[in-house]
Amino acid sequence: GHMDKHIIVGIHIADRKKHAAQVQQIFTRYGEQIRTRLGLHDDVCSANGLILLEMADVPESCEMINALQAIDGVDIEQMVFCH
């Protein structure tokens, strides 16, 4: 059923200034699927960005991940916890 899994997505952005707007656009489009969002940065001016998301267990979450992976310089790692 719904909410069987916790999907954690780690998104590393190699050149934050260059890709931030594009990434933000995707987050906005799939906002309803994002349950929790955590931004991790070495410092405010850091060129690299790391964002952790907890996603709903729905097909749209896969769509969002595919859209992010299509951006050059964006790396994604996923953790899925099944209960």
Sequence and secondary structure as in RCSB ss.txt:
>XXXX:A:sequence
GHMDKHIIVGIHIADRKKHAAQVQQIFTRYGEQIRTRLGLHDDVCSANGLILLEMADVPESCEMINALQAIDGVD
IEQMVFCH
>XXXX:A:secstr
 TT EEEEEEEEESSHHHHHHHHHHHHHHTGGGEEEEEEE SSTT S EEEEEEE SSHHHHHHHHHHHTSTTEE
EEEEEEE 
